[in-house]
Amino acid sequence: MIFIILSFAIAPMIYNQLEFNLRCEWGPQGVAQLAPISDAIVIVDVLSFSTCVEIATNNGAIIFPYAYKDESAIDYAKSVQAELASHRQRWTKTGYSLSPKSVAQITPGTRLVLPSPNGSFLTLHTGTTPTLAGCLRNCQAVAQFAQKYGDKIAVIPAGERWKEDGSLRPAFEDLIGSGAILSYLHGSLSPEAEVAVTTFQAFQHDLIRYLKKCSSGKELIEKGFESDVELSAAYNVSDCVPLFTDNAYVKQTVDVFGLEAHLPE
């Protein structure tokens, strides 16, 4: 009995990377292990939730994550007095979706519910830990802002889901995005975090080409969303930091050229 109790107590400690300041782990279990012991957590879903949230909030929109793409999303949107993003389709002027291009000209002040089984789902499971949406576009700003909360930062590459069984598919673009953010953070890197940084450094010389060649990029291009991949591949072009507060992502900013980032009061 004592052995069983000790096993349950020790097992979580093996995976929480507690001895390092900068941690990185995939998907829902990564959030479960790292959020409670971190000063801030960054959700990275490059294609396309995090990129979509960065572009939309940078334009002054308020983004409500929602985990499910079903009828319950309609009721939720009504409850928060927001529009509901549609299923991803070739961009038109009639609505918004998980396509970054669809929100490139979003009206400031728009309240939008954005269903996503990856980025949104993870956001809604971080508990009370300050939560940011990070991507390649805002990697430096997010890193600087996160460390204003403390030195223990968790970066969570969302990954994708295999359609066949719903299991996690580690995604190249999310590993690259996580590495970009971690490369601007200061502190001791866990081996998992160091792998992300090293991978980013290996591919950063031609991000757009590699994002177009990876599985997620090829899938979007085949469906007609090549411009979304191009928007997502833009590196360090934004000072917008989407901060999850009161059930929605809202824009915070940080001067990436060295001025102080200020936490919301």
N, C-alpha and C positions, 0 to 999 in steps of 0.2 A: 504493500500500500504506500509506504514512504517513497519507494522507488518511482511509482506511478505519479505521485504528486510532484516529485522533483523533476521528472521528465517534462510534465506540462509547464512547470515554472521556467525551466532552462530553455526549452525549445524556442519560444518567441525571442529570447535574447540572442540566439544565434543569428537571427535574420534581421535584427534591427539596426545593424551598423553603428551601434551606439558609441563606439570608441572613436568615431570620425565625425568631424563637423559637417562635412558635405556628403550627403547620401543620395543614392539613386536606386530605385527599384520599380519594377513594372506593375502596372495595372491595379486592380482592386486590392490585392494582397499587399502591394507596395504601400498603398494609402493606409491600410489597416495597421501595418507594422510601423510606419514612419511618422504618420501625422501626429499621434499622441506625444511623441518625444522630440518634436521639431519646433523651432520658433516660427517657421513659415514653411509653406509647401507650395510648389509650383507644378501645375498640371500642364503637360506638354502633349498636344494632339495637333501636329503640324498640318496634316491633311484630313480634316480641315477645321475642327472646332476652335482650337486656340487662335489660329490665324483669322478666322471669321470674327471671333470675339475681339481681337486686337483692332481690326479694321473698323468694326461697327462702333466700339466704344470710343475709338479715336475720333470718330465723326460725331460723337455726342449721344449715341444711343445707350440704352440701358438693357442689358441682356440677362434674361432669366433662364438659367440652365434647367432642362427637364430630361429625365432619364429615359422616358419611353415615348416611342412614336406610335401612339395609339389614341383611342377616343378620349382617354383621360386628359390628354394634353389640351384638348379644347376647353374642358372645364377649368383646368388650371389657368389657362390664358385669360379666361373670363374673370377668374378670382383675383388676378393681379392687374386687371385692366390693361392687358397687353395684346398685341397682335401675335398670331401663331405662325412661325416659319413653316413654309410648305416643304414637301418632299423635294429633294434636289432634282432640278431639271434644267434644261438649257435656259440661261438667264433671259428674263424679259423684264419689262418695267412694271409688271403686275404684282410682284411679291418678292419676299426674302426667303432664303433657305440657308443650308450649311455651305453653300457656294460662296467663297469670299468675294467673288465678283458681284454677287447679288446684293451685297451690303456696302459696296464701295461708295455708293452715293446715298446711303441711308439718311433720312431726315433727322437732324439733331433733335433729341428728346424722344425719339421713338422708343417705345417699350416693346420688346420682342422676346417671346418665349422660343428658345432654341433647343429642340429635342436632339439628343445625341446619346447613343448607348456607350460611348467611350468617355469623351471629355466631360460632358454634362454629368454622367453617372459618377465619375470620380470626384468631381467638384462637390457633389451633394453628400459625399461620405467623408469629408475631411474634418467634420466636427467643428470645434471652436478654434482650430489652428488657422491663422491668417492664410488665405488662399489666393494665389495669383494665377493668371493664365499666361503661359509663356510660349513663344515660338521663335523662329529665326528672325523675324522682323523686329522684335523688341528684346532680344536676348540680353543686351547689356543693361538696358533700363530696368528690366525685371530683376536681374541679379543685384544691381545696386539698391533697388527698393527693398528686396527681400532681406538684405542684411541689416537694414534699419530695425528689423524686429529682433535680431540676435544673430549668433554665429552658427546656429544649428539649422541647416537648410536641407529640406528634402525635395528632390526633383523627381517627378513621376512621369516617365514616358508611358503614354496611354496604351499604345499598341492598337491592333485591330482584332476583330473576331472572325474566326473561320465560320463560314455560313453553314457548313455541314454539322458542326456540333457545338458552336458557340464558344469554343475554347480560345484562349488568348493567342494571337499571332504577333510576336514582337515585330515592330515595324521599323525599317531602316530610317525613315524620316523623323520618327520620334526619338530614336537614339541620337541622331545628328542634332536635332533641336535641343535635347537635354544637354548634350556635350557643349553646345554653343553657350548655353546659360551657365553651366558649371565652369566654363573657362574664364568667366568674368567674376566668379566668386572667390573669396579668400578664405583659406582654411585647409585642414587636412582632408584629403579625398579618400573615400572608401574605394576598394578595388573596383566595385561596380561603377562608381562615379568616374574613376580614372579611365576605365574602358570607354565610357561615353565621350570624355574629353579627347582621348587619343583618336577615336573614330572620327569625331568632328574635324580634328586637325588634319586627318588624312584626306578628307574629302572637301574641305572648305574652299579650295581653289576653284572649284567648278560646281557649286551647289545646284544650280538650275539643271545642269546636264544629268547629274546623279539622281536628283528628285524625279526627273522625267523618265529615268531608266529603272527606278525601283518599282516593286510590284504595285504599291498604292498609286504611284504616279501614272504608271501604264494603265491602270484601271480607270483613273479619271480621264486620261487622254482619250481612251477608247470610247468613253461615254460623252465626249465632247467638251471636257472641262480643262483643256490645256492651260487656259488663262489662269485658272485657279492654282495650278501647280506653279506657274510663274510668279503669281502674287505671293505664294507661300515660300518660295525660294529666296525672296528678297532678304538680304542679310543686314541686320542692325540699321534699319532705316527709320525706326520709330522710337519716340520717347514715351509712348503710351503704355501704362501699366494697368491692365484690367484687374481690379481688386474685388473679390467676392464679399459683398456686404449687404445685409438685409435681403438675402435670397437672390441677389443679382450682381452681375459684374458691372462696375462703373469705372470710369477713367480716372486714374491718377497719373501724374507725370513726374519725371525725374530728368534733370539735365545730364545727359550722358557725357557731357564734356567736363564734368567735375564738380558742379555745384551740388549742394546737399539735397537729398530726397527728404521730403517731409511726410510723415505719417498722418493720415486723416485724424482729426480730433474726435 
